[in-house]
Amino acid sequence: MPLLNETHDPSLKSWVNSANDGQTDFPIQNLPFGVFRRKGRDESFRGGVAIGDQIVDIAAAVKAGVFSGDALAPAQAATESTLNHLMSLGPQRLSHLRKALSKALQTGATQEVALNACLVPQAHAEYALPARIGDYTDFYTSVHHATNIGKQFRPDNPLLPNYKWVPIGYHGRSSSIGVSGQAFKRPKGQIKPPDADAPVLKPSARLDIELEMGVFVGRANALGEPVPITEAEDHIFGLVLFNDWSARDIQPWEYQPLGPFLAKNFASTVSPWVVTMEALAPFRVPFSHPADDPQPLPYLSSAHNSAHGGLDIHLEALIETPKMRAAQAAPSRFTQTNYRHAYWTAAQMVAHHTVNGCNLQPGDLLGTGTLSGPTLDSACALIELTTGGKNPIQLPNGESRTWLEDGDTVILRGWCEKPGAARIGFGECVGTVLPATTP
Amino acid sequence: MPLLNETHDPSLKSWVNSANDGQTDFPIQNLPFGVFRRKGRDESFRGGVAIGDQIVDIAAAVKAGVFSGDALAPAQAATESTLNHLMSLGPQRLSHLRKALSKALQTGATQEVALNACLVPQAHAEYALPARIGDYTDFYTSVHHATNIGKQFRPDNPLLPNYKWVPIGYHGRSSSIGVSGQAFKRPKGQIKPPDADAPVLKPSARLDIELEMGVFVGRANALGEPVPITEAEDHIFGLVLFNDWSARDIQPWEYQPLGPFLAKNFASTVSPWVVTMEALAPFRVPFSHPADDPQPLPYLSSAHNSAHGGLDIHLEALIETPKMRAAQAAPSRFTQTNYRHAYWTAAQMVAHHTVNGCNLQPGDLLGTGTLSGPTLDSACALIELTTGGKNPIQLPNGESRTWLEDGDTVILRGWCEKPGAARIGFGECVGTVLPATTP
């Protein structure tokens, strides 16, 4: 498939007016998939597509006869209560559905009347996870994050010798991943201050975020069958925003020798709308390692990955403290970065993950790891922004934060924009810290 | 519930004669659950219970009206294609089903004729995973294994300071877990010899086993709700044998700083029959840490765990090489140990895993980690038995093994026996190494 087609035409307009304001995350060029239902109704979760401030209820649209031909099978898959089946179909069949949706939502489309009856305002919706996540793997693809963290955990040895060869990753917890809006209790854990003789069990006092992107796996590979990097993108369905909440005081005591565990698995949050790889096509950018660095081994290298492997996605994190909420003040942005700074691409993550024969399944989630950029103000976790808790960040209302406090809400946002292309957004990934259980 | 009841009576006999020979793994006092179907038939996988050399087809037995009262609902749950629903019901309801099965299978039972028609010979069956495994966590509960491995990876610092405080665990891969009989290709991966400048991609030359037990989670806990250790066993369904195959040359290069990944996630194998906690009741033993060691923090400590937390389960690993197979020679045992040597109990694994609010779900699998005993000949991985590949093990047919070779089959077995109780076995956990894909 060529990267770009008529669905990317920036001049396309929709008969859904809110999709045309140039500011929405969801213009007709985006068409991300999610799982929703109407709030307060006794009805099933089902697949939907965001357009402006509305959702196309795909089940209703299938019933209304909006889809036919090659678009019908993927549309039927998108009526289910998870998108795993849709994800399994692969990019070609997904592209048929995208094309049909693009046509049916365009100004002047003959399907306007039928499809208009299938719209649900996003303001009236609630969301579920886009997929049943079988396995979740978190990578570590920002060399800047790895270096910043390494300095704090291993001052003498910040970036380990394997980093520039191996797309480092580890398995995370699927069961505690929630969709935007997730509120979770501050975790307790064994914490051992450096000067104490013994650990104690107590609530984490160093609760942090990790601003990441999540990659939803599409088509499966069979156990024992590695995915060559030249085919890796055929196994990627799309991307979401992802917050991998972390307890920085639990982590250092537990993480040797087998890696992070309870410091991470109490909660992770994804945004509800999965932006497909096809929607992101206009924002692909060249990808390379610095000339002085080791070049990727052949199984991690392809001409396509070098020419188009990077993704130019602006990312930011904002905080809304209880005081801001009470004062109805706007949330405050405390960092911003871009996914293009990652040291390994999504395709490299897939090729590496499967090189030993490991089987990825539709709906599996691959985290990119914290996407800190090259400068301190583009760091994507408080542990970096505050230099390990030494320098609190100042908020515009006079508050400061070293770590997250009870009641704090963190909002991740992401979007792509450039001249000659429609702006594409990811919506929001929102999570709130509740107090720890007592005692 | 008291630990022992009439289902444990060692004098019970079954009208299924093969259950009464004193040597079977599956006497009437065991009654483990699995998921099976008849080989070569176009039929669904469904729940079954092993008795002697037969399987009780629970779906057929429900249809035949064998179950009633409190046993009916759990029996109906056991007719499904995975045991997740049955597991979710908790130990009390499971106990009703066990009691009904024990009565119906006893010599002289009125249900003999009806139930006899529901038997399928194990020789005619094939198995599926007992449950859809949502998340798999591997622990590290043998202090002997941790010390032996630590000596090789960190000679100056074999046992890390957290080991005796924290039940160390990490997340593993669910998708590549298979049931006994699994054959998997030798994994490839980045391997960097100590004296090389750069890693290369090649098939692992140091393929190993890890003899573990797997703990299937029963009743769920909600996100944010830790399971107190006093209730932890209510969340455990039962135990299986578990082989966590490992590539020892991939592991050292990739595992820092986030833990093992591709060295482990290419395959893991469980035995088909889940032996319930109730069946294991006669083999509970006192549990304690050595007096000189730190005593567990309160959230990891209970009177019940001290009195009954250990499990006296004999374990062994055997190898069948292609030459043995060709010569029709018996597989050769190369190590044996006992689960009672573990440093942390299954209840402590559950209490620790959930103390931060992490939610366990029915069918989740918790590995104990390699269960090496206190002496070198009870080590449960080749990396220990061969001292990191320096001293091959000698096999009785004149062959030797440093690491696994293509075509090798490894068989794990486990059983409990003591005077005054019926012998309870786990069956076998069998896996075979296939050659790596070329190129």
HADDOCK unambig.tbl for C-alpha pairs under 7 A between the chains (distance, minus, plus):
assign (segid A and resid 134 and name CA) (segid B and resid 134 and name CA) 6.08 0.50 0.50
assign (segid A and resid 135 and name CA) (segid B and resid 173 and name CA) 6.65 0.50 0.50
assign (segid A and resid 135 and name CA) (segid B and resid 174 and name CA) 6.44 0.50 0.50
assign (segid A and resid 162 and name CA) (segid B and resid 253 and name CA) 6.56 0.50 0.50
assign (segid A and resid 162 and name CA) (segid B and resid 254 and name CA) 6.78 0.50 0.50
assign (segid A and resid 166 and name CA) (segid B and resid 254 and name CA) 6.92 0.50 0.50
assign (segid A and resid 168 and name CA) (segid B and resid 254 and name CA) 6.90 0.50 0.50
assign (segid A and resid 169 and name CA) (segid B and resid 258 and name CA) 6.96 0.50 0.50
assign (segid A and resid 169 and name CA) (segid B and resid 261 and name CA) 6.74 0.50 0.50
assign (segid A and resid 170 and name CA) (segid B and resid 258 and name CA) 6.08 0.50 0.50
assign (segid A and resid 170 and name CA) (segid B and resid 259 and name CA) 6.48 0.50 0.50
assign (segid A and resid 170 and name CA) (segid B and resid 260 and name CA) 6.94 0.50 0.50
assign (segid A and resid 170 and name CA) (segid B and resid 261 and name CA) 5.43 0.50 0.50
assign (segid A and resid 171 and name CA) (segid B and resid 171 and name CA) 5.19 0.50 0.50
assign (segid A and resid 171 and name CA) (segid B and resid 172 and name CA) 5.60 0.50 0.50
assign (segid A and resid 171 and name CA) (segid B and resid 173 and name CA) 6.62 0.50 0.50
assign (segid A and resid 172 and name CA) (segid B and resid 171 and name CA) 5.60 0.50 0.50
assign (segid A and resid 173 and name CA) (segid B and resid 135 and name CA) 6.64 0.50 0.50
assign (segid A and resid 173 and name CA) (segid B and resid 171 and name CA) 6.63 0.50 0.50
assign (segid A and resid 174 and name CA) (segid B and resid 135 and name CA) 6.44 0.50 0.50
assign (segid A and resid 175 and name CA) (segid B and resid 359 and name CA) 6.44 0.50 0.50
assign (segid A and resid 176 and name CA) (segid B and resid 223 and name CA) 6.79 0.50 0.50
assign (segid A and resid 176 and name CA) (segid B and resid 358 and name CA) 6.48 0.50 0.50
assign (segid A and resid 176 and name CA) (segid B and resid 359 and name CA) 6.41 0.50 0.50
assign (segid A and resid 184 and name CA) (segid B and resid 224 and name CA) 6.74 0.50 0.50
assign (segid A and resid 185 and name CA) (segid B and resid 224 and name CA) 5.86 0.50 0.50
assign (segid A and resid 187 and name CA) (segid B and resid 356 and name CA) 4.47 0.50 0.50
assign (segid A and resid 187 and name CA) (segid B and resid 357 and name CA) 6.26 0.50 0.50
assign (segid A and resid 188 and name CA) (segid B and resid 355 and name CA) 6.37 0.50 0.50
assign (segid A and resid 188 and name CA) (segid B and resid 356 and name CA) 4.69 0.50 0.50
assign (segid A and resid 189 and name CA) (segid B and resid 355 and name CA) 6.52 0.50 0.50
assign (segid A and resid 189 and name CA) (segid B and resid 356 and name CA) 5.77 0.50 0.50
assign (segid A and resid 223 and name CA) (segid B and resid 176 and name CA) 6.79 0.50 0.50
assign (segid A and resid 224 and name CA) (segid B and resid 184 and name CA) 6.75 0.50 0.50
assign (segid A and resid 224 and name CA) (segid B and resid 185 and name CA) 5.86 0.50 0.50
assign (segid A and resid 253 and name CA) (segid B and resid 162 and name CA) 6.56 0.50 0.50
assign (segid A and resid 254 and name CA) (segid B and resid 162 and name CA) 6.79 0.50 0.50
assign (segid A and resid 254 and name CA) (segid B and resid 166 and name CA) 6.93 0.50 0.50
assign (segid A and resid 254 and name CA) (segid B and resid 168 and name CA) 6.90 0.50 0.50
assign (segid A and resid 257 and name CA) (segid B and resid 259 and name CA) 6.61 0.50 0.50
assign (segid A and resid 258 and name CA) (segid B and resid 169 and name CA) 6.96 0.50 0.50
assign (segid A and resid 258 and name CA) (segid B and resid 170 and name CA) 6.09 0.50 0.50
assign (segid A and resid 258 and name CA) (segid B and resid 258 and name CA) 6.70 0.50 0.50
assign (segid A and resid 258 and name CA) (segid B and resid 259 and name CA) 4.21 0.50 0.50
assign (segid A and resid 258 and name CA) (segid B and resid 260 and name CA) 6.46 0.50 0.50
assign (segid A and resid 259 and name CA) (segid B and resid 170 and name CA) 6.49 0.50 0.50
assign (segid A and resid 259 and name CA) (segid B and resid 257 and name CA) 6.61 0.50 0.50
assign (segid A and resid 259 and name CA) (segid B and resid 258 and name CA) 4.21 0.50 0.50
assign (segid A and resid 259 and name CA) (segid B and resid 259 and name CA) 4.27 0.50 0.50
assign (segid A and resid 260 and name CA) (segid B and resid 170 and name CA) 6.94 0.50 0.50
assign (segid A and resid 260 and name CA) (segid B and resid 258 and name CA) 6.46 0.50 0.50
assign (segid A and resid 261 and name CA) (segid B and resid 169 and name CA) 6.72 0.50 0.50
assign (segid A and resid 261 and name CA) (segid B and resid 170 and name CA) 5.44 0.50 0.50
assign (segid A and resid 262 and name CA) (segid B and resid 356 and name CA) 6.41 0.50 0.50
assign (segid A and resid 265 and name CA) (segid B and resid 358 and name CA) 6.07 0.50 0.50
assign (segid A and resid 266 and name CA) (segid B and resid 356 and name CA) 6.01 0.50 0.50
assign (segid A and resid 266 and name CA) (segid B and resid 357 and name CA) 5.65 0.50 0.50
assign (segid A and resid 266 and name CA) (segid B and resid 358 and name CA) 4.66 0.50 0.50
assign (segid A and resid 355 and name CA) (segid B and resid 188 and name CA) 6.37 0.50 0.50
assign (segid A and resid 355 and name CA) (segid B and resid 189 and name CA) 6.50 0.50 0.50
assign (segid A and resid 356 and name CA) (segid B and resid 187 and name CA) 4.47 0.50 0.50
assign (segid A and resid 356 and name CA) (segid B and resid 188 and name CA) 4.68 0.50 0.50
assign (segid A and resid 356 and name CA) (segid B and resid 189 and name CA) 5.77 0.50 0.50
assign (segid A and resid 356 and name CA) (segid B and resid 262 and name CA) 6.41 0.50 0.50
assign (segid A and resid 356 and name CA) (segid B and resid 266 and name CA) 6.01 0.50 0.50
assign (segid A and resid 357 and name CA) (segid B and resid 187 and name CA) 6.26 0.50 0.50
assign (segid A and resid 357 and name CA) (segid B and resid 266 and name CA) 5.63 0.50 0.50
assign (segid A and resid 358 and name CA) (segid B and resid 176 and name CA) 6.47 0.50 0.50
assign (segid A and resid 358 and name CA) (segid B and resid 265 and name CA) 6.05 0.50 0.50
assign (segid A and resid 358 and name CA) (segid B and resid 266 and name CA) 4.66 0.50 0.50
assign (segid A and resid 359 and name CA) (segid B and resid 175 and name CA) 6.45 0.50 0.50
assign (segid A and resid 359 and name CA) (segid B and resid 176 and name CA) 6.40 0.50 0.50
